[in-house]
Amino acid sequence: MAESRPGPHPRPLVCALLLCAALALLAAAANAAQARSDGWSVGREAGVAWFHTPQGARFFSKGVNIVNGFKPTDTTSDGTPLSKGSGFWWGGRYPALPLWREQTARRLSAWGFNTRGGWSDLSPELGLPQTPDLELGRTAQLHWFDLFAPDAPQRVRKAAGELLAPYAGDASLLGVFTDNEAGWWSSQLFRWYLSRPQDNHTKQRLIALLRASYGGSWRRLARDFDTGGARCFADLKQAGVSLRLRPGGRGIAVVGQFTRLLAGTYYRLVREAVQNARPGTLLLGDRLPLYFNQDAALALRGQVDAVSTNYNVDGGDGWVAPWYFESLDTLTGGLPVLVSEWFCAATQNRSGNRNNGHLLTVPGQADRVRAAEAALRNFAALPNIAGTHWFQLYDEPQGGRADGEDYNFGLLDRFDAPYEELTAMFARLNPGLDALHAAARFDDPAPTQTVRRAGALRLDDASLEDWDKRPTRLRGWAVRAPYAPFGDVHLAWAPEGLYLLHLAQNHLEPSFLAGAGAFPASEAYRLDLLLNAGAGDKRFRIALSPVPSQRWPGVWEIVPAAYSRAGKACVAAPGVVVAQLPKPLPHIALEAFIPAAALGVDSLRPGQTLRLGIDVRGFFREHRMSFPGPARDPFGPDGPTATARLSLEE
């Protein structure tokens, strides 16, 4: 403590000023306390995202989706009512609905949950804060109708008033999702609006955007798009017209501009409508569908209070790819993120669920517990995540819910019995998540300088669990503003060669590309590598081409191929092995092995220096990320132009 020394008495004016300042501070504190007591808030403290209760306390939202007892008339995929016993319905187990609510509230509290997620029972008897999905855009007919129609603001305001009316004066309303998985599927939106009749106002905006982007030159537009029968901008006014990307063109850039225009308009309209209907309500976004479009994410800035995203955990080890949340942080200007759905299913389950899709599924319930615990820790360790909501309370019905999805997602089976190992894990871990989250930090952004020695890696096991992912992750990617990386690359070495793992996402609609026959190499997703292990520069390309999925009808998978490059020529790369894990687009999970012989050396060894440059370019050259940089034009020349010197370490 500093020594106290006598001094002159303060003058009256100084005393008055000090008194006024103190009163102002007290008033400000009172106002802040009043503001906190008026409702929920969300923000970041020391870089870490938190919700705050109306009383101002920190709140990491630990939620469960579909906390619901269902109705007897709800059906399975074949139309069988739940009252027949194929799925959980409260009346099949409880004599009265309040008894189910009492039991459910007690269970959720015991398991450490503090929030009702989407599609939950609204009754105050459940007691927990809630985050309902309004389906506002769909109700007001925004997305696939006419976002720029003159009456759109009135329609969405009317819908918001009706949808929020049940929550008037409800202090349990933490915030609202405006929609669920509307998706910003850029090429589909572009083509759909262009095909509308000429009185569609959003189509008119699209034509105006095309005119402006190409300086009114139809010839310039036709270099990027196959125009079909259209011969001038006036022809685009007709219903049924179509533009398709030309291989080698830059048309995807204007498609991105249109996506940002649509998303920005949607987010503005729903924000204004919700605030008009219920001022102060937190907008939690529209639950991005396990994927995000970067132009749509840019449009979130200033329009929502938090970004909501559903997330498919990357593997049975519970890995959560850091790039996804780091890039959302960059694109949205640091908005907090709520993981509005996450899950893990097991083949062995008590409800008879088939797990009939590509979502994370592990063999047994013990595996499910391990994956869920690791994922929950990984989520909480990311500083921009303010909460996670498990999907869902009950397993889906035997035979699948009404839309056919049939997964072991539940904390409870369809007979109302808890999966005890899973719920015990949540009961143990949930209470400590706040402390774990308070210490959350993003990975060190400094560029990678070393490559770690690989463990026992295999490319034929359809698994990523043999990768030690955090220390093998390459950091220091350069991307042209305002965009962000769209994936992670992991690198490890062994005496026999280099191992590479690429986790990324890229939406693709192959029919948006003009022409027939094989998918052109110029439009393929690709990784270009420049490697020098002491025997001169060696260049490789891993190209990903889309094919219709045989496992999951209606979606696309990728077929990877590896090449050696000399100039512009690509030839098959001897000994280079590539394997795509069983995931459909937009998910990419690729492993590769490049033997030491392909690098011109007998083997790799500790302490050796490796010069490395990587370019990753998305389908249609939509985005590009470069290691070590500089950031480059997605439509510019192929291949890395710079390398980083990395040391091989044990």
Order of alpha helices (4+ residues) and beta strands (2+ residues): alpha-beta-beta-beta-beta-alpha-beta-alpha-alpha-alpha-alpha-alpha-beta-beta-alpha-beta-alpha-beta-alpha-beta-beta-beta-alpha-beta-alpha-alpha-beta-alpha-beta-beta-beta-beta-beta-beta-beta-beta-beta-beta-beta-beta
